[in-house]
Amino acid sequence: MADPMTSSLANGTANGATANIADETAALDPMASGAKASLGEAAGAGRAATSALNDAAHSLLDAAKTLLEGKTEIVVAKGQKVYGKVKEQAVERFGDTDVLVREKPYLALGIAAAAGFLLGHLISSGRSQVVYLRDAR
């Protein structure tokens, strides 16, 4: 069995230690609530910064979209203009060619044959020209 003196001394020390812990905990409570408040403020500031950044990104993207739409319209207009010019020139050249073929058919036939020969020669020049023959046995 434990000695009553020792046990009361131990209880006194334990009660004193408990009181010290309670005092320290009470001293830390205002610090903890201050830290919680600071964390809450920081979270609010973070949300506000995120919202501001999101708004800035959206406005930047809207400005870029508007700029690109304008540039695209300009390029399309220029492309249509060039297409119109090329189409007019093609029709004019076709008319000239049609007149030449009707007036000088033999010349047109000779030009077409020469062009076909040259084109065939250019296409076939990439292949080997070696011909292997077998004996007629």
TIBATOR-770156 format. One line per field, with one value per atom (N, C-alpha, C, CB): residue number from 1; residue in three letters; atom name; x, y, z. Coordinates in nm, 2 decimals. Glycine has a CB too. Layout:
BEGIN
num = [NUM  ...]
residuo = [ALA  ...]
atomo = [CA  ...]
x = [X  ...]
y = [Y  ...]
z = [Z  ...]
This chain:
BEGIN
num = [1  1  1  1  2  2  2  2  3  3  3  3  4  4  4  4  5  5  5  5  6  6  6  6  7  7  7  7  8  8  8  8  9  9  9  9  10  10  10  10  11  11  11  11  12  12  12  12  13  13  13  13  14  14  14  14  15  15  15  15  16  16  16  16  17  17  17  17  18  18  18  18  19  19  19  19  20  20  20  20  21  21  21  21  22  22  22  22  23  23  23  23  24  24  24  24  25  25  25  25  26  26  26  26  27  27  27  27  28  28  28  28  29  29  29  29  30  30  30  30  31  31  31  31  32  32  32  32  33  33  33  33  34  34  34  34  35  35  35  35  36  36  36  36  37  37  37  37  38  38  38  38  39  39  39  39  40  40  40  40  41  41  41  41  42  42  42  42  43  43  43  43  44  44  44  44  45  45  45  45  46  46  46  46  47  47  47  47  48  48  48  48  49  49  49  49  50  50  50  50  51  51  51  51  52  52  52  52  53  53  53  53  54  54  54  54  55  55  55  55  56  56  56  56  57  57  57  57  58  58  58  58  59  59  59  59  60  60  60  60  61  61  61  61  62  62  62  62  63  63  63  63  64  64  64  64  65  65  65  65  66  66  66  66  67  67  67  67  68  68  68  68  69  69  69  69  70  70  70  70  71  71  71  71  72  72  72  72  73  73  73  73  74  74  74  74  75  75  75  75  76  76  76  76  77  77  77  77  78  78  78  78  79  79  79  79  80  80  80  80  81  81  81  81  82  82  82  82  83  83  83  83  84  84  84  84  85  85  85  85  86  86  86  86  87  87  87  87  88  88  88  88  89  89  89  89  90  90  90  90  91  91  91  91  92  92  92  92  93  93  93  93  94  94  94  94  95  95  95  95  96  96  96  96  97  97  97  97  98  98  98  98  99  99  99  99  100  100  100  100  101  101  101  101  102  102  102  102  103  103  103  103  104  104  104  104  105  105  105  105  106  106  106  106  107  107  107  107  108  108  108  108  109  109  109  109  110  110  110  110  111  111  111  111  112  112  112  112  113  113  113  113  114  114  114  114  115  115  115  115  116  116  116  116  117  117  117  117  118  118  118  118  119  119  119  119  120  120  120  120  121  121  121  121  122  122  122  122  123  123  123  123  124  124  124  124  125  125  125  125  126  126  126  126  127  127  127  127  128  128  128  128  129  129  129  129  130  130  130  130  131  131  131  131  132  132  132  132  133  133  133  133  134  134  134  134  135  135  135  135  136  136  136  136  137  137  137  137]
residuo = [MET  MET  MET  MET  ALA  ALA  ALA  ALA  ASP  ASP  ASP  ASP  PRO  PRO  PRO  PRO  MET  MET  MET  MET  THR  THR  THR  THR  SER  SER  SER  SER  SER  SER  SER  SER  LEU  LEU  LEU  LEU  ALA  ALA  ALA  ALA  ASN  ASN  ASN  ASN  GLY  GLY  GLY  GLY  THR  THR  THR  THR  ALA  ALA  ALA  ALA  ASN  ASN  ASN  ASN  GLY  GLY  GLY  GLY  ALA  ALA  ALA  ALA  THR  THR  THR  THR  ALA  ALA  ALA  ALA  ASN  ASN  ASN  ASN  ILE  ILE  ILE  ILE  ALA  ALA  ALA  ALA  ASP  ASP  ASP  ASP  GLU  GLU  GLU  GLU  THR  THR  THR  THR  ALA  ALA  ALA  ALA  ALA  ALA  ALA  ALA  LEU  LEU  LEU  LEU  ASP  ASP  ASP  ASP  PRO  PRO  PRO  PRO  MET  MET  MET  MET  ALA  ALA  ALA  ALA  SER  SER  SER  SER  GLY  GLY  GLY  GLY  ALA  ALA  ALA  ALA  LYS  LYS  LYS  LYS  ALA  ALA  ALA  ALA  SER  SER  SER  SER  LEU  LEU  LEU  LEU  GLY  GLY  GLY  GLY  GLU  GLU  GLU  GLU  ALA  ALA  ALA  ALA  ALA  ALA  ALA  ALA  GLY  GLY  GLY  GLY  ALA  ALA  ALA  ALA  GLY  GLY  GLY  GLY  ARG  ARG  ARG  ARG  ALA  ALA  ALA  ALA  ALA  ALA  ALA  ALA  THR  THR  THR  THR  SER  SER  SER  SER  ALA  ALA  ALA  ALA  LEU  LEU  LEU  LEU  ASN  ASN  ASN  ASN  ASP  ASP  ASP  ASP  ALA  ALA  ALA  ALA  ALA  ALA  ALA  ALA  HIS  HIS  HIS  HIS  SER  SER  SER  SER  LEU  LEU  LEU  LEU  LEU  LEU  LEU  LEU  ASP  ASP  ASP  ASP  ALA  ALA  ALA  ALA  ALA  ALA  ALA  ALA  LYS  LYS  LYS  LYS  THR  THR  THR  THR  LEU  LEU  LEU  LEU  LEU  LEU  LEU  LEU  GLU  GLU  GLU  GLU  GLY  GLY  GLY  GLY  LYS  LYS  LYS  LYS  THR  THR  THR  THR  GLU  GLU  GLU  GLU  ILE  ILE  ILE  ILE  VAL  VAL  VAL  VAL  VAL  VAL  VAL  VAL  ALA  ALA  ALA  ALA  LYS  LYS  LYS  LYS  GLY  GLY  GLY  GLY  GLN  GLN  GLN  GLN  LYS  LYS  LYS  LYS  VAL  VAL  VAL  VAL  TYR  TYR  TYR  TYR  GLY  GLY  GLY  GLY  LYS  LYS  LYS  LYS  VAL  VAL  VAL  VAL  LYS  LYS  LYS  LYS  GLU  GLU  GLU  GLU  GLN  GLN  GLN  GLN  ALA  ALA  ALA  ALA  VAL  VAL  VAL  VAL  GLU  GLU  GLU  GLU  ARG  ARG  ARG  ARG  PHE  PHE  PHE  PHE  GLY  GLY  GLY  GLY  ASP  ASP  ASP  ASP  THR  THR  THR  THR  ASP  ASP  ASP  ASP  VAL  VAL  VAL  VAL  LEU  LEU  LEU  LEU  VAL  VAL  VAL  VAL  ARG  ARG  ARG  ARG  GLU  GLU  GLU  GLU  LYS  LYS  LYS  LYS  PRO  PRO  PRO  PRO  TYR  TYR  TYR  TYR  LEU  LEU  LEU  LEU  ALA  ALA  ALA  ALA  LEU  LEU  LEU  LEU  GLY  GLY  GLY  GLY  ILE  ILE  ILE  ILE  ALA  ALA  ALA  ALA  ALA  ALA  ALA  ALA  ALA  ALA  ALA  ALA  ALA  ALA  ALA  ALA  GLY  GLY  GLY  GLY  PHE  PHE  PHE  PHE  LEU  LEU  LEU  LEU  LEU  LEU  LEU  LEU  GLY  GLY  GLY  GLY  HIS  HIS  HIS  HIS  LEU  LEU  LEU  LEU  ILE  ILE  ILE  ILE  SER  SER  SER  SER  SER  SER  SER  SER  GLY  GLY  GLY  GLY  ARG  ARG  ARG  ARG  SER  SER  SER  SER  GLN  GLN  GLN  GLN  VAL  VAL  VAL  VAL  VAL  VAL  VAL  VAL  TYR  TYR  TYR  TYR  LEU  LEU  LEU  LEU  ARG  ARG  ARG  ARG  ASP  ASP  ASP  ASP  ALA  ALA  ALA  ALA  ARG  ARG  ARG  ARG]
atomo = [N  CA  C  CB  N  CA  C  CB  N  CA  C  CB  N  CA  C  CB  N  CA  C  CB  N  CA  C  CB  N  CA  C  CB  N  CA  C  CB  N  CA  C  CB  N  CA  C  CB  N  CA  C  CB  N  CA  C  CB  N  CA  C  CB  N  CA  C  CB  N  CA  C  CB  N  CA  C  CB  N  CA  C  CB  N  CA  C  CB  N  CA  C  CB  N  CA  C  CB  N  CA  C  CB  N  CA  C  CB  N  CA  C  CB  N  CA  C  CB  N  CA  C  CB  N  CA  C  CB  N  CA  C  CB  N  CA  C  CB  N  CA  C  CB  N  CA  C  CB  N  CA  C  CB  N  CA  C  CB  N  CA  C  CB  N  CA  C  CB  N  CA  C  CB  N  CA  C  CB  N  CA  C  CB  N  CA  C  CB  N  CA  C  CB  N  CA  C  CB  N  CA  C  CB  N  CA  C  CB  N  CA  C  CB  N  CA  C  CB  N  CA  C  CB  N  CA  C  CB  N  CA  C  CB  N  CA  C  CB  N  CA  C  CB  N  CA  C  CB  N  CA  C  CB  N  CA  C  CB  N  CA  C  CB  N  CA  C  CB  N  CA  C  CB  N  CA  C  CB  N  CA  C  CB  N  CA  C  CB  N  CA  C  CB  N  CA  C  CB  N  CA  C  CB  N  CA  C  CB  N  CA  C  CB  N  CA  C  CB  N  CA  C  CB  N  CA  C  CB  N  CA  C  CB  N  CA  C  CB  N  CA  C  CB  N  CA  C  CB  N  CA  C  CB  N  CA  C  CB  N  CA  C  CB  N  CA  C  CB  N  CA  C  CB  N  CA  C  CB  N  CA  C  CB  N  CA  C  CB  N  CA  C  CB  N  CA  C  CB  N  CA  C  CB  N  CA  C  CB  N  CA  C  CB  N  CA  C  CB  N  CA  C  CB  N  CA  C  CB  N  CA  C  CB  N  CA  C  CB  N  CA  C  CB  N  CA  C  CB  N  CA  C  CB  N  CA  C  CB  N  CA  C  CB  N  CA  C  CB  N  CA  C  CB  N  CA  C  CB  N  CA  C  CB  N  CA  C  CB  N  CA  C  CB  N  CA  C  CB  N  CA  C  CB  N  CA  C  CB  N  CA  C  CB  N  CA  C  CB  N  CA  C  CB  N  CA  C  CB  N  CA  C  CB  N  CA  C  CB  N  CA  C  CB  N  CA  C  CB  N  CA  C  CB  N  CA  C  CB  N  CA  C  CB  N  CA  C  CB  N  CA  C  CB  N  CA  C  CB  N  CA  C  CB  N  CA  C  CB  N  CA  C  CB  N  CA  C  CB  N  CA  C  CB  N  CA  C  CB  N  CA  C  CB  N  CA  C  CB  N  CA  C  CB  N  CA  C  CB  N  CA  C  CB  N  CA  C  CB  N  CA  C  CB  N  CA  C  CB  N  CA  C  CB  N  CA  C  CB  N  CA  C  CB  N  CA  C  CB  N  CA  C  CB  N  CA  C  CB  N  CA  C  CB]
x = [0.08  0.00  0.09  -0.09  0.04  0.12  0.12  0.07  0.22  0.24  0.15  0.39  0.06  -0.03  0.05  -0.12  0.17  0.24  0.29  0.36  0.34  0.39  0.28  0.46  0.17  0.06  0.00  -0.05  0.00  -0.05  0.05  -0.08  0.18  0.28  0.27  0.42  0.24  0.23  0.10  0.22  0.00  -0.13  -0.11  -0.24  -0.03  -0.01  0.07  0.07  0.17  0.25  0.17  0.37  0.08  0.00  -0.10  -0.08  -0.16  -0.26  -0.19  -0.33  -0.07  0.01  0.04  0.14  0.08  0.11  -0.02  0.17  -0.13  -0.25  -0.29  -0.37  -0.27  -0.30  -0.21  -0.28  -0.08  0.01  -0.03  0.16  -0.07  -0.11  -0.24  -0.14  -0.33  -0.45  -0.42  -0.55  -0.32  -0.28  -0.22  -0.18  -0.13  -0.07  -0.16  0.04  -0.26  -0.36  -0.45  -0.45  -0.48  -0.56  -0.48  -0.60  -0.35  -0.27  -0.26  -0.13  -0.26  -0.25  -0.38  -0.21  -0.50  -0.63  -0.64  -0.74  -0.60  -0.61  -0.52  -0.57  -0.40  -0.31  -0.37  -0.17  -0.44  -0.50  -0.61  -0.55  -0.69  -0.80  -0.75  -0.90  -0.64  -0.58  -0.52  -0.47  -0.46  -0.41  -0.53  -0.33  -0.64  -0.75  -0.81  -0.86  -0.81  -0.86  -0.77  -0.87  -0.63  -0.54  -0.55  -0.40  -0.57  -0.59  -0.72  -0.60  -0.82  -0.95  -0.93  -1.06  -0.85  -0.83  -0.74  -0.76  -0.64  -0.56  -0.63  -0.44  -0.73  -0.81  -0.90  -0.89  -0.95  -1.04  -0.96  -1.10  -0.84  -0.75  -0.71  -0.62  -0.69  -0.65  -0.77  -0.62  -0.89  -1.01  -1.03  -1.14  -1.01  -1.02  -0.91  -1.01  -0.79  -0.68  -0.71  -0.55  -0.76  -0.80  -0.91  -0.84  -1.01  -1.12  -1.07  -1.23  -0.98  -0.92  -0.84  -0.84  -0.76  -0.68  -0.77  -0.59  -0.88  -0.97  -1.03  -1.08  -1.08  -1.14  -1.04  -1.19  -0.91  -0.81  -0.79  -0.68  -0.78  -0.76  -0.87  -0.74  -1.00  -1.11  -1.11  -1.24  -1.08  -1.07  -0.96  -1.06  -0.85  -0.74  -0.78  -0.61  -0.84  -0.88  -0.99  -0.94  -1.08  -1.18  -1.12  -1.29  -1.02  -0.95  -0.87  -0.85  -0.81  -0.74  -0.83  -0.66  -0.95  -1.05  -1.10  -1.17  -1.13  -1.17  -1.07  -1.21  -0.94  -0.83  -0.82  -0.70  -0.82  -0.81  -0.92  -0.79  -1.04  -1.16  -1.14  -1.29  -1.09  -1.07  -0.96  -1.02  -0.85  -0.75  -0.79  -0.62  -0.88  -0.93  -1.01  -1.01  -1.10  -1.18  -1.10  -1.28  -0.99  -0.90  -0.84  -0.79  -0.79  -0.72  -0.82  -0.66  -0.94  -1.04  -1.08  -1.17  -1.09  -1.12  -1.01  -1.14  -0.88  -0.77  -0.77  -0.64  -0.80  -0.80  -0.90  -0.82  -1.02  -1.13  -1.09  -1.26  -1.02  -0.98  -0.88  -0.92  -0.78  -0.68  -0.75  -0.57  -0.84  -0.91  -0.98  -1.01  -1.05  -1.12  -1.03  -1.19  -0.91  -0.81  -0.76  -0.69  -0.73  -0.67  -0.78  -0.63  -0.90  -1.01  -1.03  -1.14  -1.02  -1.03  -0.92  -1.03  -0.80  -0.68  -0.69  -0.55  -0.74  -0.76  -0.86  -0.80  -0.97  -1.07  -1.02  -1.20  -0.94  -0.88  -0.78  -0.80  -0.69  -0.60  -0.67  -0.50  -0.77  -0.85  -0.90  -0.96  -0.96  -1.01  -0.90  -1.07  -0.78  -0.67  -0.63  -0.55  -0.63  -0.59  -0.69  -0.57  -0.82  -0.93  -0.91  -1.06  -0.89  -0.87  -0.75  -0.85  -0.64  -0.52  -0.54  -0.40  -0.61  -0.64  -0.73  -0.71  -0.83  -0.92  -0.86  -1.04  -0.76  -0.70  -0.58  -0.65  -0.51  -0.39  -0.40  -0.26  -0.48  -0.49  -0.37  -0.61  -0.29  -0.17  -0.06  -0.12  -0.05  0.05  0.01  0.05  -0.12  -0.17  -0.14  -0.32  -0.17  -0.14  0.01  -0.19  0.09  0.24  0.28  0.31  0.23  0.27  0.22  0.21  0.10  0.05  0.13  -0.10  0.17  0.26  0.39  0.27  0.45  0.59  0.58  0.64  0.47  0.45  0.43  0.34  0.36  0.33  0.46  0.23  0.54  0.67  0.76  0.73  0.78  0.86  0.82  0.87  0.69  0.63  0.66  0.48  0.63  0.66  0.80  0.61  0.89  1.03  1.08  1.11  1.03  1.06  1.01  1.00  0.89  0.84  0.91  0.69  0.95  1.02  1.17  0.99  1.22  1.37  1.41  1.42  1.32  1.36  1.37  1.25  1.32  1.33  1.45  1.20  1.49  1.61  1.57  1.65  1.67  1.65  1.71  1.72  1.75  1.81  1.70  1.89  1.72  1.62  1.70  1.57  1.64  1.69  1.62  1.68  1.70  1.64  1.67  1.70  1.58  1.61  1.64  1.48  1.71  1.73  1.60  1.84  1.60  1.47  1.47  1.46  1.52  1.52  1.39  1.62]
y = [-0.12  0.00  0.12  0.00  0.23  0.35  0.43  0.43  0.49  0.58  0.70  0.62  0.74  0.85  0.98  0.87  1.00  1.12  1.13  1.12  1.02  1.02  1.05  0.89  0.98  1.00  1.14  0.90  1.21  1.34  1.44  1.38  1.41  1.49  1.48  1.45  1.35  1.33  1.40  1.18  1.39  1.46  1.61  1.43  1.66  1.81  1.85  1.85  1.77  1.80  1.78  1.70  1.68  1.66  1.77  1.52  1.81  1.92  2.05  1.94  2.07  2.19  2.19  2.20  2.07  2.06  2.08  1.92  2.03  2.05  2.20  1.97  2.27  2.41  2.49  2.46  2.44  2.51  2.49  2.46  2.37  2.34  2.42  2.19  2.43  2.51  2.66  2.49  2.71  2.85  2.87  2.89  2.78  2.80  2.79  2.69  2.69  2.68  2.80  2.55  2.86  2.98  3.10  3.02  3.10  3.20  3.18  3.20  3.06  3.03  3.05  2.89  3.05  3.06  3.20  3.05  3.31  3.43  3.43  3.56  3.37  3.36  3.27  3.30  3.16  3.07  3.14  2.94  3.21  3.28  3.39  3.34  3.46  3.56  3.49  3.63  3.38  3.31  3.26  3.18  3.22  3.18  3.30  3.12  3.41  3.53  3.57  3.65  3.56  3.60  3.50  3.59  3.37  3.28  3.31  3.13  3.35  3.38  3.50  3.41  3.60  3.72  3.69  3.83  3.60  3.56  3.49  3.48  3.40  3.33  3.42  3.22  3.52  3.62  3.70  3.71  3.74  3.81  3.73  3.86  3.60  3.51  3.49  3.37  3.48  3.47  3.60  3.44  3.71  3.84  3.85  3.96  3.81  3.82  3.72  3.78  3.60  3.51  3.56  3.37  3.62  3.68  3.80  3.74  3.88  3.99  3.94  4.08  3.83  3.77  3.71  3.67  3.65  3.59  3.69  3.50  3.80  3.91  3.97  4.02  3.99  4.05  3.95  4.07  3.82  3.73  3.73  3.58  3.73  3.74  3.86  3.73  3.98  4.10  4.10  4.22  4.04  4.03  3.93  3.97  3.82  3.73  3.79  3.60  3.87  3.94  4.04  4.01  4.11  4.21  4.13  4.29  4.02  3.95  3.89  3.83  3.84  3.79  3.90  3.73  4.02  4.13  4.16  4.25  4.17  4.20  4.10  4.22  3.97  3.87  3.86  3.73  3.89  3.89  4.00  3.91  4.12  4.23  4.19  4.35  4.13  4.09  3.99  4.04  3.89  3.79  3.84  3.68  3.94  4.00  4.07  4.10  4.14  4.20  4.10  4.28  3.99  3.89  3.82  3.78  3.80  3.73  3.83  3.70  3.96  4.05  4.06  4.19  4.06  4.06  3.93  4.08  3.82  3.69  3.69  3.58  3.74  3.74  3.83  3.79  3.94  4.03  3.97  4.16  3.90  3.83  3.72  3.77  3.64  3.54  3.59  3.46  3.70  3.76  3.80  3.89  3.86  3.89  3.77  3.97  3.67  3.54  3.48  3.44  3.48  3.42  3.50  3.42  3.63  3.71  3.68  3.86  3.67  3.64  3.50  3.65  3.40  3.27  3.26  3.17  3.33  3.34  3.41  3.41  3.51  3.58  3.49  3.71  3.42  3.33  3.22  3.27  3.16  3.06  3.10  3.00  3.23  3.28  3.30  3.42  3.34  3.35  3.22  3.42  3.12  2.98  2.93  2.89  2.95  2.90  2.96  2.93  3.09  3.16  3.10  3.31  3.08  3.02  2.88  3.01  2.80  2.66  2.66  2.58  2.75  2.76  2.81  2.84  2.91  2.97  2.88  3.10  2.82  2.74  2.60  2.81  2.51  2.38  2.29  2.30  2.30  2.21  2.26  2.21  2.39  2.45  2.41  2.60  2.41  2.37  2.23  2.41  2.14  2.00  1.97  1.92  2.04  2.02  2.06  2.10  2.18  2.22  2.12  2.36  2.07  1.97  1.84  1.94  1.80  1.68  1.70  1.64  1.81  1.84  1.85  1.97  1.91  1.92  1.78  2.01  1.70  1.56  1.48  1.49  1.50  1.42  1.47  1.45  1.60  1.65  1.60  1.80  1.61  1.57  1.42  1.60  1.34  1.20  1.17  1.12  1.24  1.22  1.26  1.30  1.37  1.41  1.31  1.55  1.26  1.16  1.03  1.14  0.98  0.85  0.86  0.79  0.98  0.99  0.94  1.13  0.94  0.89  0.74  0.94  0.67  0.52  0.47  0.46  0.36  0.30  0.27  0.17  0.29  0.26  0.13  0.37  0.04  -0.08  -0.18  -0.14  -0.25  -0.35  -0.48  -0.31  -0.58  -0.72  -0.80  -0.78  -0.87  -0.95  -1.10  -0.91  -1.19  -1.33  -1.39  -1.40  -1.50  -1.58  -1.64  -1.70  -1.65  -1.70  -1.85  -1.64  -1.92  -2.07  -2.13  -2.13]
z = [0.00  0.00  0.00  0.12  -0.06  -0.07  0.06  -0.19  0.08  0.20  0.18  0.22  0.28  0.27  0.24  0.39  0.30  0.29  0.15  0.39  0.10  -0.04  -0.14  -0.07  -0.11  -0.20  -0.20  -0.17  -0.08  -0.08  -0.14  0.07  -0.13  -0.19  -0.35  -0.14  -0.39  -0.53  -0.58  -0.56  -0.50  -0.54  -0.55  -0.44  -0.46  -0.46  -0.58  -0.33  -0.61  -0.73  -0.86  -0.74  -0.86  -0.97  -0.99  -0.96  -0.87  -0.88  -0.92  -0.74  -0.88  -0.92  -1.07  -0.84  -1.12  -1.26  -1.34  -1.29  -1.29  -1.36  -1.37  -1.30  -1.26  -1.25  -1.35  -1.11  -1.36  -1.45  -1.59  -1.42  -1.63  -1.76  -1.80  -1.78  -1.70  -1.72  -1.74  -1.60  -1.66  -1.68  -1.82  -1.57  -1.86  -1.99  -2.10  -2.00  -2.09  -2.19  -2.20  -2.16  -2.08  -2.08  -2.15  -1.94  -2.13  -2.19  -2.34  -2.13  -2.39  -2.53  -2.61  -2.55  -2.54  -2.60  -2.68  -2.50  -2.62  -2.70  -2.82  -2.61  -2.81  -2.92  -3.03  -2.87  -2.99  -3.09  -3.16  -3.02  -3.08  -3.15  -3.24  -3.04  -3.20  -3.29  -3.41  -3.21  -3.40  -3.51  -3.61  -3.47  -3.55  -3.63  -3.71  -3.54  -3.64  -3.70  -3.82  -3.60  -3.79  -3.90  -4.02  -3.84  -3.99  -4.10  -4.18  -4.04  -4.11  -4.17  -4.26  -4.07  -4.21  -4.29  -4.41  -4.21  -4.39  -4.50  -4.61  -4.45  -4.56  -4.66  -4.74  -4.59  -4.67  -4.74  -4.84  -4.64  -4.80  -4.89  -5.01  -4.82  -4.99  -5.09  -5.19  -5.04  -5.14  -5.22  -5.31  -5.14  -5.24  -5.31  -5.42  -5.22  -5.39  -5.49  -5.61  -5.43  -5.58  -5.68  -5.77  -5.62  -5.71  -5.78  -5.87  -5.69  -5.82  -5.90  -6.02  -5.81  -5.99  -6.10  -6.20  -6.04  -6.16  -6.26  -6.34  -6.18  -6.28  -6.36  -6.46  -6.26  -6.41  -6.50  -6.62  -6.42  -6.59  -6.70  -6.80  -6.64  -6.75  -6.84  -6.93  -6.76  -6.87  -6.95  -7.05  -6.86  -7.02  -7.11  -7.23  -7.04  -7.19  -7.30  -7.39  -7.24  -7.33  -7.41  -7.51  -7.32  -7.46  -7.54  -7.66  -7.46  -7.62  -7.73  -7.83  -7.66  -7.78  -7.87  -7.97  -7.80  -7.92  -8.00  -8.10  -7.91  -8.06  -8.15  -8.26  -8.07  -8.22  -8.32  -8.42  -8.25  -8.37  -8.46  -8.57  -8.38  -8.52  -8.62  -8.72  -8.54  -8.67  -8.76  -8.86  -8.69  -8.81  -8.90  -9.01  -8.81  -8.97  -9.07  -9.18  -9.01  -9.14  -9.24  -9.33  -9.16  -9.27  -9.36  -9.45  -9.27  -9.40  -9.49  -9.61  -9.41  -9.58  -9.68  -9.79  -9.62  -9.74  -9.83  -9.92  -9.76  -9.85  -9.92  -10.03  -9.83  -10.00  -10.10  -10.22  -10.03  -10.19  -10.29  -10.39  -10.23  -10.33  -10.41  -10.49  -10.32  -10.43  -10.50  -10.62  -10.40  -10.60  -10.71  -10.83  -10.67  -10.79  -10.90  -10.97  -10.84  -10.90  -10.96  -11.04  -10.85  -11.00  -11.08  -11.21  -11.00  -11.20  -11.33  -11.42  -11.29  -11.37  -11.46  -11.52  -11.38  -11.44  -11.49  -11.60  -11.38  -11.59  -11.69  -11.82  -11.65  -11.80  -11.91  -11.99  -11.87  -11.91  -11.97  -12.04  -11.87  -11.98  -12.05  -12.18  -11.96  -12.18  -12.31  -12.41  -12.28  -12.37  -12.47  -12.52  -12.40  -12.43  -12.48  -12.57  -12.35  -12.54  -12.63  -12.77  -12.57  -12.77  -12.90  -12.98  -12.89  -12.91  -12.97  -13.03  -12.87  -12.95  -13.00  -13.12  -12.88  -13.12  -13.23  -13.36  -13.20  -13.34  -13.46  -13.51  -13.42  -13.42  -13.46  -13.39  -13.43  -13.44  -13.37  -13.37  -13.43  -13.48  -13.49  -13.40  -13.63  -13.38  -13.29  -13.14  -13.30  -13.11  -12.98  -12.95  -12.96  -13.05  -13.04  -13.02  -13.17  -13.09  -13.08  -12.94  -13.18  -12.89  -12.75  -12.65  -12.72  -12.66  -12.57  -12.57  -12.60  -12.69  -12.70  -12.64  -12.85  -12.66  -12.61  -12.45  -12.66  -12.41  -12.26  -12.20  -12.23  -12.27  -12.22  -12.22  -12.30  -12.32  -12.33  -12.22  -12.47  -12.20  -12.09  -11.95  -12.10  -11.93  -11.80  -11.78  -11.79  -11.88  -11.87  -11.84  -11.99  -11.91  -11.89  -11.75  -12.00  -11.70  -11.56  -11.46  -11.53  -11.48  -11.38  -11.39  -11.41  -11.50  -11.51  -11.49  -11.65  -11.48  -11.46  -11.32  -11.49  -11.23  -11.09  -11.08  -11.00  -11.18  -11.18  -11.26  -11.24  -11.23  -11.29  -11.44  -11.22  -11.53  -11.67  -11.71  -11.75  -11.62  -11.65  -11.69  -11.53  -11.81  -11.86  -11.86  -12.00  -11.80  -11.80  -11.90  -11.65  -11.99  -12.09  -12.06  -12.23  -12.10  -12.08  -12.21  -12.02  -12.21  -12.33  -12.38  -12.31  -12.51  -12.58  -12.58  -12.72  -12.49  -12.50  -12.47  -12.41]
